[in-house]
C-alpha cells in the first residue's frame, strides 16, 4: 500500500499519547440492517487495532443505509491501524468484498438526525448456556444477533456476563424493534443450531410504563415471566394439536 495513503489520518491526543485513525468502508449491501453489519466489520478489523466507533450513515427517506461507512481506531503512538486495515481491502466479509479507503484529515460524516428511528425499541435480558469455553465475546454477540433476527431488527447486543466457568453461562442485553418482536423472541427460547440454550428471562418495560414487582421482592416486573409462560403454553397446545392430528390420521387409515 502507498505510504502516502495514511498521511494526515492520525489525530494525536497529546494528553494520553494516543492516536485516532479513520477509514472508510464500501462494498456492502445498503439494504441490510445496521447492527449485524457493524458486528461483522468489528470482527473483520479486530486485528488492526482497537475500534472506537463504526459510524453508518442512513437514508431515512428510503429506509436504507448509505455508503461508505466510517471506522475509527484508537491506537497507541507508533501503531498504524489504517495501514493494517488497508491491507484487508478486497477480502471477503461473509459473502461480500470489503473496499477500504483512507479518510483524509479530520473528514467525518454524521447524520443530522435519526434518533426517532429507535422509537418502539424493546430491551431483552437473556441468559445463554452451553456455549464453548473458547467462544469470544464478538462471536457471542453475532450468534445472539442472528438468533433474534427473525423477530425484528436487532439494534444492539451488549454482553453483561461472559462465560461463567462452571457452566459456560453468559448474560446479555438484546435491543430489538419491530411489530410483535417481544412475543416472537419469547417463542424462540430454546436451543440454537450451535447447541446453545438461550432463555429470555426478563423483558424491560417500555419507557413510561410502570409494572408492579413480583411477589419475590426481586423488583423485576412480571412481564418477562408472564409472557414466557404464555409462549410455553401456546407451544405446548400446538404440539398437542399436532399429536391429535397424527393419531386421527392413523385411525382413519
C-alpha positions as CSV (number, residue, x, y, z in Angstrom):
1,X,0.0,0.0,0.0
2,X,1.2,3.5,-0.6
3,X,2.7,5.2,2.4
4,X,1.1,8.5,1.5
5,X,-2.3,6.9,1.8
6,X,-2.3,7.1,5.6
7,X,-0.7,10.6,5.9
8,X,-2.7,13.1,7.8
9,X,-5.1,10.4,9.1
10,X,-4.0,10.2,12.7
11,X,-5.1,12.9,15.1
12,X,-2.7,12.8,18.1
13,X,-4.0,13.3,21.6
14,X,-1.1,14.9,23.4
15,X,-2.6,14.2,26.8
16,X,-2.7,10.4,26.6
17,X,-0.3,10.0,23.7
18,X,-2.8,8.0,21.7
19,X,-4.0,8.5,18.1
20,X,-7.4,8.3,16.4
21,X,-7.2,6.7,12.9
22,X,-10.1,6.8,10.5
23,X,-11.0,4.7,7.4
24,X,-14.0,4.5,5.1
25,X,-15.5,1.2,4.0
26,X,-17.6,0.3,1.0
27,X,-18.9,-2.8,-0.8
28,X,-21.8,-3.8,1.5
29,X,-25.4,-4.2,0.6
30,X,-27.1,-1.0,1.7
31,X,-30.4,-2.8,2.4
32,X,-29.1,-4.9,5.3
33,X,-29.7,-4.0,8.9
34,X,-27.1,-1.7,10.6
35,X,-26.1,-3.7,13.7
36,X,-25.3,-7.1,12.1
37,X,-23.1,-5.2,9.6
38,X,-21.3,-3.4,12.5
39,X,-20.6,-6.7,14.2
40,X,-19.3,-8.3,11.0
41,X,-16.9,-5.4,10.5
42,X,-15.8,-5.2,14.1
43,X,-14.7,-8.9,13.9
44,X,-13.1,-8.4,10.5
45,X,-11.0,-5.4,11.5
46,X,-10.3,-6.5,15.1
47,X,-6.7,-7.4,14.3
48,X,-6.0,-3.8,13.1
49,X,-6.4,-2.1,16.4
50,X,-9.0,-1.0,19.0
51,X,-12.2,0.1,17.3
52,X,-13.7,3.2,19.0
53,X,-16.7,3.6,16.7
54,X,-18.3,2.4,13.5
55,X,-20.5,5.2,12.0
56,X,-23.1,4.0,9.4
57,X,-24.9,6.8,7.6
58,X,-28.6,6.2,6.7
59,X,-31.0,7.4,4.1
60,X,-34.1,7.9,6.3
61,X,-36.5,8.6,3.5
62,X,-35.6,5.4,1.6
63,X,-35.0,3.5,4.8
64,X,-31.7,2.1,3.7
65,X,-28.0,2.5,4.7
66,X,-25.7,4.8,2.8
67,X,-22.2,4.1,1.6
68,X,-19.5,4.5,2.6
69,X,-19.4,3.9,6.4
70,X,-16.6,5.0,8.7
71,X,-14.5,3.2,11.3
72,X,-12.4,5.0,13.9
73,X,-9.5,3.2,15.6
74,X,-7.9,4.2,18.9
75,X,-4.2,3.2,18.9
76,X,-1.1,3.8,20.9
77,X,1.5,6.1,19.4
78,X,3.6,4.3,16.9
79,X,0.8,1.8,15.8
80,X,-0.7,2.0,12.3
81,X,-4.3,0.6,12.3
82,X,-5.0,2.3,9.0
83,X,-2.1,0.5,7.2
84,X,-3.3,-2.8,8.6
85,X,-6.9,-2.0,7.5
86,X,-5.9,-1.1,4.0
87,X,-4.2,-4.5,3.6
88,X,-7.7,-6.1,4.2
89,X,-9.2,-4.2,1.2
90,X,-10.7,-6.8,-1.2
91,X,-11.1,-9.5,1.4
92,X,-14.3,-11.4,2.0
93,X,-16.7,-10.4,4.8
94,X,-19.4,-13.1,4.8
95,X,-20.2,-13.0,1.1
96,X,-19.1,-9.5,0.0
97,X,-15.7,-8.0,-0.6
98,X,-14.8,-5.0,1.6
99,X,-13.3,-1.9,0.0
100,X,-11.1,0.1,2.4
101,X,-10.0,3.7,1.8
102,X,-8.1,6.2,3.9
103,X,-10.0,9.1,5.2
104,X,-8.1,12.4,4.7
105,X,-7.6,14.7,7.6
106,X,-10.5,15.1,10.0
107,X,-13.2,14.3,7.5
108,X,-16.1,12.5,9.1
109,X,-19.8,12.1,8.4
110,X,-22.6,12.3,11.0
111,X,-26.3,12.0,10.2
112,X,-28.1,15.2,11.2
113,X,-31.0,13.3,12.7
114,X,-32.3,9.8,13.1
115,X,-32.9,9.5,16.9
116,X,-36.6,8.8,16.3
117,X,-35.8,5.6,14.3
118,X,-35.3,3.8,17.6
119,X,-38.8,4.7,18.7
120,X,-40.5,1.5,19.8
121,X,-37.3,-0.3,20.6
122,X,-37.5,-3.0,23.3
123,X,-34.8,-4.5,25.5
124,X,-34.5,-8.2,26.4
125,X,-32.2,-9.6,29.1
126,X,-31.2,-13.1,28.0
127,X,-29.1,-16.0,29.5
128,X,-27.0,-18.2,27.3
129,X,-25.9,-21.7,28.4
130,X,-23.8,-24.5,27.0
131,X,-21.5,-22.3,24.8
132,X,-18.0,-23.4,24.0
133,X,-15.3,-22.2,26.5
134,X,-13.4,-20.7,23.6
135,X,-16.3,-18.6,22.4
136,X,-15.3,-15.0,22.0
137,X,-17.4,-12.0,23.1
138,X,-17.9,-10.8,19.5
139,X,-19.0,-14.3,18.3
140,X,-21.5,-14.4,21.2
141,X,-22.9,-11.1,20.0
142,X,-23.0,-12.3,16.4
143,X,-24.8,-15.5,17.5
144,X,-27.4,-13.7,19.5
145,X,-28.0,-11.2,16.8
146,X,-28.5,-14.0,14.3
147,X,-30.8,-15.9,16.6
148,X,-33.2,-13.0,17.2
149,X,-33.0,-11.5,13.7
150,X,-36.2,-13.3,12.7
151,X,-38.1,-11.4,15.4
152,X,-37.4,-7.9,14.1
153,X,-34.4,-5.6,13.6
154,X,-31.7,-6.2,16.3
155,X,-30.3,-2.8,17.1
156,X,-27.8,-3.8,19.7
157,X,-26.3,-6.7,21.7
158,X,-24.3,-6.0,24.9
159,X,-22.6,-8.8,26.8
160,X,-23.1,-8.3,30.5
161,X,-21.5,-11.6,31.8
162,X,-19.2,-13.6,29.5
163,X,-18.6,-17.3,30.0
164,X,-19.2,-18.4,33.6
165,X,-16.5,-21.0,34.1
166,X,-18.7,-23.6,35.9
167,X,-21.5,-23.9,33.3
168,X,-20.4,-21.7,30.4
169,X,-23.3,-19.3,31.3
170,X,-23.4,-15.8,29.8
171,X,-25.8,-13.0,30.1
172,X,-26.6,-10.3,27.5
173,X,-28.8,-7.4,26.7
174,X,-30.5,-7.5,23.3
175,X,-32.2,-4.4,21.9
176,X,-34.8,-5.1,19.2
177,X,-37.6,-3.4,17.3
178,X,-40.5,-4.4,15.1
179,X,-44.1,-5.5,15.4
180,X,-44.5,-8.3,17.9
181,X,-40.8,-8.6,18.4
182,X,-41.1,-9.4,22.1
183,X,-43.6,-12.2,21.7
184,X,-41.6,-13.7,18.8
185,X,-38.4,-13.6,20.9
186,X,-40.0,-15.4,23.8
187,X,-41.2,-18.1,21.5
188,X,-37.6,-18.6,20.4
189,X,-36.4,-19.6,23.9
190,X,-34.6,-22.9,23.4
191,X,-31.5,-24.2,21.6
192,X,-29.8,-22.8,18.5
193,X,-28.2,-24.8,15.7
194,X,-24.9,-24.4,17.6
195,X,-26.3,-26.2,20.7
196,X,-26.6,-23.1,22.8
197,X,-29.5,-22.7,25.2
198,X,-30.9,-19.2,25.0
199,X,-33.5,-18.1,27.6
200,X,-35.2,-14.7,27.6
201,X,-35.7,-14.3,31.3
202,X,-36.6,-10.6,31.6
203,X,-38.2,-8.0,29.3
204,X,-37.6,-4.3,30.1
205,X,-41.0,-2.5,30.1
206,X,-41.5,0.3,27.5
207,X,-40.4,3.8,28.6
208,X,-43.0,5.5,30.8
209,X,-44.7,2.2,31.7
210,X,-44.6,1.1,35.3
211,X,-45.2,-2.5,36.3
212,X,-45.6,-4.0,39.7
213,X,-42.7,-6.1,41.0
214,X,-43.1,-9.8,41.6
215,X,-44.0,-11.2,44.9
216,X,-40.5,-12.5,45.4
217,X,-39.3,-9.0,46.1
218,X,-36.8,-9.1,43.3
219,X,-38.1,-5.8,41.9
220,X,-38.3,-7.3,38.4
221,X,-41.6,-6.6,36.5
222,X,-43.7,-9.7,35.9
223,X,-43.8,-9.1,32.1
224,X,-41.0,-11.5,31.3
225,X,-42.3,-14.4,33.4
226,X,-45.9,-14.0,32.3
227,X,-45.2,-13.8,28.6
228,X,-42.7,-16.6,28.7
229,X,-45.4,-18.8,30.4
230,X,-47.9,-17.8,27.7
231,X,-45.4,-18.7,25.0
232,X,-44.7,-22.0,26.6
233,X,-48.4,-22.8,26.9
234,X,-49.0,-21.8,23.3
235,X,-46.2,-24.0,22.1
236,X,-47.5,-26.9,24.2
237,X,-51.0,-26.6,22.9
238,X,-49.7,-26.5,19.3
239,X,-47.8,-29.7,19.9
240,X,-50.8,-31.4,21.4
241,X,-52.9,-30.4,18.4
242,X,-50.3,-31.9,16.1
243,X,-50.2,-35.1,18.1
244,X,-54.0,-35.4,18.0
245,X,-54.0,-34.8,14.2
246,X,-51.4,-37.6,13.8
247,X,-53.5,-40.1,15.9
248,X,-56.6,-39.2,14.0
249,X,-55.0,-39.8,10.6
250,X,-53.7,-43.2,11.8
251,X,-57.2,-44.3,13.0
252,X,-58.7,-43.4,9.6
253,X,-56.2,-45.3,7.6
